[in-house]
């Protein structure tokens, strides 16, 4: 199984070695928009392939995508993966996935705003 990791922050860095240690995972591919972080994380974990965007990651033959972006950015890549006939499943570690208008408005499954204060206003 090939796992795509979207985002290379500290939370992703906790999961990459877990994916690499799994006996059914043959490769982890990192997608990170920040070039310095992408290079740093790839070197830290010995990742052979990286992508510069979700679009590029979607073009790679991964079997699943783990989303490690800020939580207010989770809905667009999840919806994209779910609507692609050939798309790999997407997953995240954290609160339950947002549904319907919650995804569109940024409200969490518990009725709270899922964006940091001021982020939606800028």
C-alpha positions as CSV (number, residue, x, y, z in Angstrom):
1,X,0.0,0.0,0.0
2,X,1.2,3.5,-0.8
3,X,0.2,6.3,1.5
4,X,0.1,10.0,0.5
5,X,0.6,12.5,3.4
6,X,-0.8,15.9,2.8
7,X,1.1,18.4,4.9
8,X,4.5,18.1,6.5
9,X,4.0,19.8,9.9
10,X,4.6,18.4,13.4
11,X,1.5,16.2,13.4
12,X,2.4,14.6,10.1
13,X,5.9,13.9,11.4
14,X,4.4,11.8,14.2
15,X,2.5,9.6,11.7
16,X,5.1,9.2,8.9
17,X,7.2,6.7,10.9
18,X,4.1,4.8,11.9
19,X,3.1,4.4,8.3
20,X,6.6,3.4,7.4
21,X,6.7,0.8,10.1
22,X,3.5,-0.8,9.0
23,X,4.2,-4.1,7.2
24,X,1.6,-3.4,4.5
25,X,2.9,0.1,3.5
26,X,5.5,0.0,0.7
27,X,5.9,3.8,0.3
28,X,5.0,7.1,1.9
29,X,4.7,10.1,-0.4
30,X,4.7,13.6,1.1
31,X,2.8,16.6,-0.4
32,X,3.9,19.9,1.1
33,X,3.6,23.3,-0.5
34,X,6.5,24.8,1.4
35,X,9.7,23.8,-0.4
36,X,12.0,24.0,2.6
37,X,9.7,21.9,4.8
38,X,9.1,19.4,2.0
39,X,12.9,18.9,1.6
40,X,13.5,18.7,5.3
41,X,10.7,16.2,6.0
42,X,11.7,14.1,3.0
43,X,15.3,14.0,4.2
44,X,14.3,13.3,7.8
45,X,12.3,10.2,6.9
46,X,14.0,9.1,3.7
47,X,11.0,9.8,1.5
48,X,11.9,9.2,-2.2
49,X,8.9,10.9,-3.7
50,X,7.3,14.2,-2.9
51,X,4.6,16.4,-4.4
52,X,4.2,20.2,-4.3
53,X,0.4,20.2,-4.1
54,X,-2.7,18.1,-3.7
55,X,-3.1,18.1,-7.4
56,X,0.3,16.6,-7.9
57,X,-0.3,14.0,-5.1
58,X,-3.6,13.0,-6.7
59,X,-1.7,12.3,-9.9
60,X,0.6,9.8,-8.1
61,X,-0.7,6.3,-7.6
62,X,-1.3,6.3,-3.9
63,X,-3.8,4.0,-2.3
64,X,-4.8,6.4,0.5
65,X,-4.3,10.0,1.6
66,X,-3.8,11.1,5.2
67,X,-4.6,14.8,5.6
68,X,-2.4,16.7,8.1
69,X,-3.2,20.3,7.2
70,X,-4.8,22.8,9.5
71,X,-8.3,21.6,10.4
72,X,-10.1,24.4,8.7
73,X,-8.4,23.2,5.4
74,X,-9.5,19.5,5.7
75,X,-12.8,19.7,3.9
76,X,-11.6,20.6,0.3
77,X,-9.1,17.8,-0.1
78,X,-11.5,15.3,1.6
79,X,-14.3,16.3,-0.8
80,X,-12.0,16.1,-3.7
81,X,-10.8,12.6,-2.9
82,X,-14.4,11.4,-2.3
83,X,-15.7,12.8,-5.6
84,X,-12.9,11.3,-7.8
85,X,-13.9,7.9,-9.2
86,X,-10.3,6.8,-9.2
87,X,-9.4,8.7,-6.0
88,X,-7.8,7.1,-3.0
89,X,-9.6,7.2,0.4
90,X,-8.7,10.2,2.5
91,X,-8.4,10.2,6.3
92,X,-7.5,12.4,9.1
93,X,-6.7,12.1,12.8
94,X,-8.8,14.3,14.9
95,X,-12.5,15.3,15.4
96,X,-15.1,13.7,13.2
97,X,-15.3,14.8,9.6
98,X,-17.5,17.8,8.8
99,X,-20.7,17.2,6.9
100,X,-22.7,19.2,4.4
101,X,-23.1,22.8,5.3
102,X,-20.6,22.4,8.1
103,X,-17.9,21.8,5.6
104,X,-19.0,24.8,3.5
105,X,-19.3,27.2,6.5
106,X,-16.4,25.9,8.6
107,X,-18.6,24.8,11.5
108,X,-17.5,21.7,13.4
109,X,-19.6,18.7,14.0
110,X,-20.3,20.0,17.5
111,X,-21.6,23.4,16.2
112,X,-18.5,25.3,16.9
113,X,-16.5,27.2,14.4
114,X,-13.7,25.1,12.9
115,X,-11.5,28.1,12.0
116,X,-9.2,30.1,14.1
117,X,-10.5,33.5,15.2
118,X,-10.1,36.0,12.5
119,X,-9.2,33.5,9.8
120,X,-12.6,33.5,8.1
121,X,-12.6,37.3,8.2
122,X,-9.4,37.9,6.4
